[in-house]
Amino acid sequence: MKKKKFKPEKGRLLVSEPFLHDPFFKRSVILLTEHSDEGTVGFILNKPINVKLNEAIDDFPKFDAELYLGGPVQRDSLYYIHTLGDTIAESVEIFEGIYWGGNFEVLKVLIEANKVDPSELRFFMGYAGWDSEQLDGELKKQSWIVTNAKIKHIMDTDPSILWKDILKKLGKDYAMLANFSEYPSLN
């Protein structure tokens, strides 16, 4: 039985093949937030940078949320995804239950008033981006596996096991890859 191949689109995940050695994308899982003829934008879900949000952003209220490396593009800019929907004006729905961005000042007010929980948000420094032909080329080289995203992948799964967890759930062949050593030359 042949596995269904997914095409990249908003709301899908890019899961790096185990042999991709790019320092930003090695063993990464990326949520695609935009995909069109002009290009693709997404955020790496499993690269925490061990800095709390209020430690990295001046004048940000104390909030126990981790900060993630979203990708190599505009690493000095903050982005966020969330499950708060229209609670944050100007949010963009990625897929049912997951939203991107919105009015940052509204978000800060909600945080100061303790109206949101860190589990409802993911913050990223930078993003991953591809021009119109670039991602197609990487897919032809089999650098990525495209699969459907679920809210639990984005908001609930421990980032340290996310890559392996998704590969294992993709089935037998991928489960074998999930157990492949990160450093095969050391075996």
C-alpha positions in Angstrom: 0.0 0.0 0.0 1.5 3.3 -1.1 1.6 6.2 1.4 -0.2 9.4 0.4 2.2 12.2 -0.4 1.2 15.6 0.8 2.0 18.8 -0.9 3.2 21.8 1.2 0.4 24.2 2.1 -0.6 26.4 5.0 -1.2 24.3 8.1 1.0 21.4 7.1 4.3 20.3 8.7 7.7 20.0 7.1 9.7 17.2 8.9 13.4 17.1 8.0 14.8 13.9 6.7 17.3 12.4 9.2 20.2 13.1 6.8 19.6 16.8 6.4 22.6 18.4 8.2 21.8 22.1 7.8 22.5 23.6 11.3 19.1 25.4 11.4 17.0 22.5 10.0 18.6 19.3 11.3 15.9 17.2 12.8 13.4 20.0 12.7 9.6 20.2 12.4 8.3 23.3 10.8 4.7 24.5 10.8 3.9 26.2 7.5 1.9 29.4 8.0 2.0 30.6 4.4 2.4 28.8 1.1 1.8 30.4 -2.3 3.4 31.0 -5.7 5.5 33.8 -4.1 7.0 31.5 -1.4 6.6 29.8 1.9 6.9 30.8 5.5 6.9 28.7 8.6 8.3 28.3 12.2 10.5 25.6 13.6 8.5 24.0 16.4 11.3 22.1 18.2 14.2 24.4 18.7 13.8 26.1 22.1 16.5 28.6 22.9 16.3 28.4 26.7 15.4 32.1 27.2 12.1 33.3 28.6 10.2 35.8 26.6 10.4 38.7 29.1 14.2 38.1 29.3 14.6 38.7 25.5 12.0 41.5 24.9 12.3 44.8 26.7 9.1 46.0 28.4 7.4 42.7 28.1 5.3 41.5 31.0 6.6 38.6 33.1 5.3 35.5 31.4 6.5 31.9 31.8 6.8 31.2 28.0 9.7 29.7 26.3 11.2 31.3 23.2 12.0 29.2 20.1 14.3 29.7 17.1 11.7 30.0 14.4 14.2 30.0 11.6 17.2 31.8 10.1 15.3 34.7 8.6 14.8 38.0 10.6 16.1 36.4 13.9 15.8 39.8 15.5 12.0 39.8 15.1 9.4 38.1 17.3 6.5 36.0 16.0 3.9 33.9 17.7 1.3 31.3 17.1 -1.6 30.6 19.5 -4.9 28.9 20.2 -6.7 32.2 21.3 -8.4 32.9 18.0 -10.3 36.2 17.8 -9.4 37.0 21.4 -6.3 38.6 19.8 -7.5 41.0 17.1 -6.0 40.6 13.6 -4.9 37.0 14.1 -4.7 34.8 11.0 -6.1 31.3 11.1 -3.6 28.7 10.0 -6.0 25.8 10.5 -8.9 25.2 12.8 -7.8 26.1 16.4 -4.3 27.4 15.5 -3.6 31.1 14.7 -0.7 33.3 13.8 0.1 36.7 15.2 -2.4 39.4 15.8 -2.4 42.7 17.7 0.7 42.6 20.0 -0.5 45.3 22.3 -3.7 43.3 23.0 -1.6 40.2 23.7 0.5 42.1 26.2 -2.7 43.4 28.0 -4.1 39.9 28.1 -0.8 38.6 29.6 -0.7 41.4 32.2 -4.3 40.6 33.2 -3.5 36.9 33.5 -6.1 36.1 30.9 -3.9 33.7 28.9 -1.7 30.7 29.8 1.7 30.0 28.4 0.4 26.7 27.0 -1.8 28.7 24.6 1.1 30.5 22.9 4.4 29.7 21.2 6.9 32.5 20.5 9.6 32.5 17.9 12.6 34.6 17.1 12.9 34.6 13.3 11.2 32.4 10.7 11.9 29.8 8.0 11.3 31.1 4.5 11.7 29.8 1.0 11.2 31.6 -2.3 8.8 30.1 -4.9 11.2 27.6 -6.4 13.5 26.9 -3.4 11.2 24.6 -1.4 10.2 22.6 -4.5 13.9 22.0 -5.1 14.4 20.8 -1.5 11.4 18.5 -1.8 12.8 17.0 -5.0 16.1 16.3 -3.1 14.0 14.6 -0.4 15.2 17.0 2.3 11.6 17.1 3.8 8.6 15.0 4.5 5.3 16.9 4.3 2.5 15.8 6.6 -0.6 17.1 8.3 -0.3 19.1 11.5 -2.3 18.6 14.6 -2.8 21.0 17.5 -1.0 18.6 19.8 2.1 18.6 17.6 2.3 22.4 17.9 1.2 23.1 21.4 1.5 20.0 23.5 4.3 17.7 22.4 7.7 18.0 24.1 10.0 19.7 21.5 12.8 17.3 22.4 10.8 14.3 21.1 8.6 16.0 18.4 10.7 15.0 15.4 10.9 11.4 16.4 7.3 11.2 17.5 6.0 12.4 14.2 8.3 10.1 12.2 7.1 7.1 14.3 3.5 8.0 13.7 4.1 8.1 9.9 4.6 4.4 9.8 7.1 1.6 9.6 9.7 3.0 7.2 9.7 6.4 8.9 9.7 4.9 12.4 13.0 3.2 11.4 14.4 6.6 10.4 13.3 8.1 13.7 15.7 5.7 15.5 18.7 6.5 13.2 21.6 7.9 15.1 22.0 11.7 14.9 25.8 11.1 14.7 26.2 7.9 12.7 30.0 8.4 12.4 30.3 7.9 16.2 28.8 4.3 16.0 
